[in-house]
Amino acid sequence: MVYSELIVWAVAISANVYFLIFNPEIYSKTLISNTFYKILTKPWPNYLIILLSAFGTFLSLYFGDELLDILENSQRVRYLKYRSLLSLATGIFLVVIFYYLYKYFLNLFGLNI
């Protein structure tokens, strides 16, 4: 699954590079694609969103593999050893990231709550 995900990311990056160079007006059609254009054209701090997406994708692959290992139960020693610490760290990380991403996107869209 990791290899197929790497291929998907390579195709997506290649397509976006192509459209940024040869047809950037395609991003102005919808609000979401226009926001994505802003993310692609302003590297800092917007690339953190793309890095977070990549991290989430491959983290979900890891947990998907863990779920498949439940069937065998022979490779789950590492997970069972650090389960509580992993759950705590994941929870704290998600709360902090979602809070700051929420504030960032509100600002990006010009919304004041």
N, C-alpha and C positions, 0 to 999 in steps of 0.2 A: 504494500500500500504506500510505503514511503516513496518508492520510485515513481509510481503513477502520480502522486501528489507533486513531486518535483517536476514532472513533465507538464502538469497543469499550470504550475507557477511559471515555468519557462514560457509556455505558450501565452499566458496572460501578460507577462512582462513584455514579451516580444510584440504582441498586438498593441499594447499601449505605447510602446516606443514608436512603432510604425505610425499610429494615429497621431501622436504628439508631433511628429515631424511632418507628415504629409497631409493630415486632415484634422487639425486641432478644433475646428469649428463643430465637429461631431459631439464634443463634450458640452456644448451650450444648449442642447435640446431639452434637457430636463434638469431640475434642481439637484438631483442626486449626482448625475454625471458632471454637472458644473462644479459641484463640491469636490468630486473626485479629481477633476482637472486642477482645482486649487491645491489639493493634496499633492498631486504629482509635480506641479510647477513650483511649489514653495517647499524646498526640501526640509528645512528645519522649522518647527518641530513636527511637521506633518508626516514625515517618513516614519515617525514613531508609531503611527496608526498602522502602517503597512508592516512594520516589524512586529507589532503586537498581533496582527492578523496571522502572520507567518508562525509566530510562537504558538498561538492558539490552535492553528491547524495541526502542527506537528505534536502539540501536547494532546490533542484529541486523538491523534493516531496512536500515541503511547497508551492512553487510557483505553482505547479500543482494543489494543493488543492485550492489555491487562484483563479486559473483560473476556477475551477469547481464552486467556490462560485460566480463567475460573473453571473452564470445562476440564482442564487437565489437573489443575491445582498443584502441579509439581514445580512450576516456575514462580509461584507467588510468594516465596520466602522473603524476597527483598521488599515487596509491597507491604506485607504483613508486619515486617519489622519497623517500618517508618510510616505506617498508615496515619497515626494521629498527628505526627509532625507535618506530614504532607497535607493533610486536611486543613490544619491551622494555617500553614503558609499559603495555601491556595486561597483560602477564604479571605485572609488579610490582603493578599495581592489583588484579588478581584474587587474587593470593596474600594481600595485606593485607586486602582486603575479606572473603574467605572465612574467614580466620583469626578476625577480629573477629566476624563473623556467627556462626561456629561457637561461639565462646565465649559470645556473647550468647544464642543459642538454648539452649545447655546450661543456662545460668542461668535462662532464662525457663521451661523445662520442669522445673527443679529437679533436674537431673542433675549428679552429681559424678563426674568421671572422673580 
